[in-house]
Amino acid sequence: MQRDEPETSPEASVTRSLTRHAAVGGLAVLLLTAGVGGYAALARIGGAVIAPGTIVVETNTKRVQHQEGGIVKEIAVRDGDQVAAGDLLVRLDDTVVDANLAIVRKQIVELAAREARLVAERDAVETIAFPEDLAARRQEAEIDAVLSGQEALRAARAASLAGRIGQLEDQIRQFEKQIEGLDAQRLAKDEEIGLIDEELAGLVQLFDKGLVPETRITALKRDRARLAGERGGFLAEVARAGEAIGERRLQIIQLGDEARQSVLEELQQVRSELAQLEEQRIAAEDRKRRVDIRAPRQGYVHQLAVHTIGGVVGPGETLMLVVPKEDLLVIEAQVAPTDIDLLFPGQEAVVRLPSFDQRSTPELAAKVVTLSADHAVDQATNLSFYTARLALADGEEAKLGAKRLVPGMPVETFIATKERTILSYLVKPLVDQITHAFREE
């Protein structure tokens, strides 16, 4: 007799189906989790430090400034103009500069002519040897007036000194003639005294014989004494006249010495003033030359700040920038302080240019060249950063075609760091948080 098999209920069939599907799903989830976890633990992806930056020139943009400033007379360039070294950029008004320079030059001419006149007086020569540059310009009325004035002054001073010396020499000649007259009178007295002495000798002999009275001898002696006194007076007057002559000759010497000393002192003062004026002339000519503000080197005019004829430029004010034309363009990126330890010179990088159409502009390869030794602070955002300087790889700029990189253009830099697993990117923030939590007191 055949046994009948029990019939399966619908509920039991559904349960077995769900169990089978759950097992398969669990196995699939387990396999997927294991696969993803294994991939995250084993697969390595490249990291990068992202830093904003700008295009700069290697030798830096040249600021065009003026030391003293002034009034704008002419503007010779516009923004974007290409200029060569020495090209005129801006001309300032030169009215005051020319006036000051003219005053200094006039003073130099007057002092140079005065110096030449004093040298002639010192060397006691009649003709003044003026400097060649002044003598060559004598046809100019102003120069001729200065030179003629010094020649006239030289003649007047020489005549004045000669006149004073001449007066003293006239007095000397008068005293000499007086001495001659006194000598003649003295000789006459000597002769009279000699005659009296002879007569007195004869009377003494006659007196001894009793032939003449004594009163005759006494009278002769009285006359002789009077003549001797007069002779002594003549000698005294001769001595006084001789002393006066000596005084006048000494005065002549003193006049010459005083004149020479005065000339030497004046000459020294004039030369000192000339040296100071030469310095002022050099400074004034330098200011005159710098009225024309010229390009410091070849490049492009950028950020022109002068637009008004007659406007005032302040001392040291930046008038414009000149961006060097042939200098190598580099990138200065601002790296966050938390990322600076990941960078080193030689690292590869990718540069993106937000200013261009991203769909048609390729990314450019670059390399880190230098890193700043210390951080800086952005005055606008008050955020600290380190400066990384990157250079484009050879041939990269040619990828841009007709597009041109210019200084100041913003860029985004992606500086490659060492490879890490996906799991490390996911786990490291959690580990850091746990580490900080356990270190808190």
Summary of the structure (lengths in Angstrom):
residues: 441
radius of gyration: 57.2
end to end distance: 84.9
largest distance: 242.6
contacts: 1167
relative contact order: 0.17
helix: 53%
strand: 20%
